[in-house]
Amino acid sequence: MYIYNVTINVSDSVHDEFLIWIKKHIPEVLATGKFTEARFTQVLVEEEMEGTTYSVQYTAKTRADLDAYYEEDAPRLREEGMKKFADQMLGFRTELKIIEDFKA
């Protein structure tokens, strides 16, 4: 399994609008069929940059699913956010491979 993590810092000036948008965007990403679930979190580490930082973690069953997302869906879905928020949102992406899950 793989986690596709998107970390986004959002300017205070568009924060409320961003929250409305991201809660619609996440189901659109899941609707591609490439991910099994998503988790939306707020990053609590204090940063020098202003605004609020969030992380969305999408879980993919296989590397092929993740690669298919990049090829078939990512450009369109990324463009949507960039058009709407332009320089009011800064994001970066990280891929994680799940080695083993542990539970209490």
C-alpha positions in Angstrom: 0.0 0.0 0.0 1.1 3.6 -0.7 0.2 6.9 0.8 0.1 9.9 -1.5 0.5 12.9 0.9 -0.3 16.4 -0.2 0.8 19.2 2.2 -0.7 22.6 1.6 -0.1 25.9 3.3 -3.1 28.2 2.8 -3.1 32.0 3.2 -5.5 33.4 5.9 -7.2 35.5 3.3 -8.6 32.4 1.5 -8.7 30.0 4.4 -12.5 29.6 4.7 -13.0 29.3 1.0 -10.2 26.7 0.8 -11.8 24.5 3.5 -15.1 24.5 1.5 -13.2 23.7 -1.7 -10.9 20.9 -0.3 -13.9 19.1 1.3 -15.3 18.9 -2.2 -12.0 18.2 -3.9 -11.1 15.1 -1.8 -14.2 13.2 -2.9 -13.3 14.1 -6.5 -9.9 12.6 -6.1 -11.4 9.4 -4.5 -13.9 9.2 -7.4 -10.9 8.5 -9.7 -10.9 5.0 -8.3 -7.2 5.1 -7.7 -7.4 5.5 -3.9 -9.3 3.6 -1.2 -9.5 6.3 1.4 -8.3 9.8 2.4 -7.5 11.5 5.6 -7.6 15.3 6.0 -5.5 16.7 8.8 -4.1 20.0 10.1 -0.4 20.2 10.6 0.3 21.4 14.1 4.0 22.3 13.8 4.6 26.1 14.0 6.0 27.4 10.8 7.7 30.7 9.9 5.3 31.2 7.0 1.9 32.6 7.8 -1.4 30.8 7.2 -2.5 27.3 8.1 -1.0 24.1 6.9 -3.0 21.0 6.1 -2.1 17.5 4.9 -4.3 15.2 2.8 -3.2 11.5 2.8 -4.7 9.3 0.1 -4.2 5.6 0.3 -3.5 3.6 -2.9 -3.5 -0.2 -3.0 -0.7 -0.5 -5.6 2.1 1.5 -7.2 0.3 1.1 -10.5 -2.8 2.8 -9.0 -0.6 5.8 -7.9 1.1 6.0 -11.3 -2.2 5.8 -13.1 -3.5 8.7 -11.0 -0.4 10.8 -11.9 -0.9 10.1 -15.6 -4.7 10.2 -15.9 -6.0 12.5 -13.2 -3.5 14.6 -11.4 -2.9 17.3 -14.0 -6.6 18.2 -14.2 -7.2 18.0 -10.5 -4.1 20.1 -9.6 -4.9 22.7 -12.1 -8.3 23.3 -10.6 -6.8 24.3 -7.2 -4.1 26.4 -8.8 -6.7 28.4 -10.8 -8.8 29.0 -7.8 -6.1 29.9 -5.2 -3.0 30.7 -7.3 -0.4 32.2 -5.0 -2.6 32.0 -1.9 -1.8 28.3 -1.6 1.6 26.5 -1.6 1.7 22.7 -1.7 4.2 19.8 -2.0 3.7 16.1 -2.4 5.3 13.1 -0.8 4.9 9.4 -1.5 5.1 6.9 1.3 5.2 3.1 1.0 3.5 1.3 3.9 5.9 -1.4 5.2 3.7 -2.7 8.1 0.7 -1.5 10.2 0.7 -1.8 13.9 -2.4 -1.4 16.2 -2.7 -1.0 19.9 
